[in-house]
């Protein structure tokens, strides 16, 4: 039951940030493999705990939820071959789903975080979520103002449209949230937390606190597909 990450995992990521080159990576591949296994071991423990309140995570494989370290360079001017962090996405449907879920991002110098919400849904789901916000704005406000949520999060972030979305009035009380194209919220994790057993407790509590928000966004997405909520 691994409840924290080793200091060597943060040290590897820090060194990779300073030496983001294939030659260096190949020389240090064994350090990467150790960091990867360390992260997977922690994820296994986290998934077991989180499945108590998020049944969709039960039975999911930790290694399948972890993202590759290799960057996609096809459409990027930034040609660094490797990501400067390690990360995973835990949600109904697995790592590649568009469903809302929990994103764990590990980076040194107090750059780690646990995030929840939904990221850049396709047009049909985006429209459905906006309608859900419009129809149930009071419910969403209550979720964002819940003490359990505010203990870990300070509201919703995410890319927004510069103009009022089609079909909505600029005077709509929910207009600020309706302009979003993503709805995300983040809880930062210090290096001290990441390398102590507090990491498990903090991640689990932050995931539990954001689950009602994830459920709010998942509801219209499932209804769109004619699935039971």
Buried (B, 14 or more C-beta within 10 A) or exposed (E): EBBBBBEEBBEBBBBBBEEBEEEBBEEBEEBBEBBBBBBBBBBBBBBBBBBEEBEBBEEBEBEEBBBEBEBEEEEEEEEEEBBBBBBBBBBBEBBEEBBBBBBBBBBBEEBBBBBBBBBEBEEEBBBBBBBBBBEBBEEBBEBBEBEBBEEBBEEBBBEBEEEBBEEBEEEBEBBEBBBBBBBBBBBBBBBEBBBBEBBBBBBBBBBBBBBBBBBBBBBBBBBBEEEEE
